Amino acid sequence: MQTLARLATLSLLTVALTTVTFAANKNQGNFTLAGTVRIGSTELGAGDYKAQWQAESGGAVKVEFLQNGKTVATAEGKLKDLQQPAPYTAVVTKPASDNAQQIDEIDFNKQKQALVFGE
């Protein structure tokens, strides 16, 4: 009987840790840049990045851009609901007034929301 109680406790702990881990990863996504792009006033070079965001008032989100575990840029954005989950991760850019490319939107693989900037 004691073994059964320990097994039940271990199962509940596993479910709780999995839930916390899943919830912690909900507001983040990984993406790769093929070339240099701008977010706000910061230029991001080619490479692998992670975006993490926190909801703020009025539907806005504060987004941190991390590379190798270090924050390299922050920006304000919004979450946009997609009609269906994105089939792949994509970074949509648009030309800035000085013809540099700036991030306009980031869609994350199999997610129904995208990050949108500059609106």
Buried (B, 14 or more C-beta within 10 A) or exposed (E): EEEEEEEEEEEEEEEEEEEEEEEEEEBBBEBEBEEEBBBBEEBBEEEEBBBBBEEEEEEBBEBBBBBEEEEBBBBBBBBBEEEEEBEEBEBEBEEEEEEEBBBBBBBBEEBBBBBBBBE
